Amino acid sequence: MKTPKSVNKPRFFDPRTTAEVEASRDATNRKPFRTKSQKVEARRYAVRVNGAFCSKAPVSRHAE
C-alpha cells in the first residue's frame, strides 16, 4: 500500500511566523514540595486517616 505524497512532504521552518518571547516562569500553579529532611520529619509525624497517611509537616514553595 502506497502512502499519499502529502504525508511525506517535509516540513520547513518559516522565520516570519515565529516570534521570540522573553518571559519568566509562572510559579502560580507549581506544587509545594518537601526537601529530604522535611520528608523524614513528615514520615515521623504521619498519622493514618481513612486509610491514608497524613502529616502536618512543613513544605517548601517555589520562589516567585
URNOR-V100817 format. One record per pair of residues at least 24 apart in sequence whose C-alpha atoms are under 8 Angstrom apart, sorted by sequence separation. I is the first residue (numbers start at 1). J is the second residue. If there is no record, write none. Layout:
i/j
I/J
I/J
This chain:
i/j
34/58
35/59
34/59
35/60
33/59
34/60
32/59
33/60
32/60
33/61
32/61
31/61
32/62
31/62
30/62
27/62
27/63
28/64
27/64
26/64
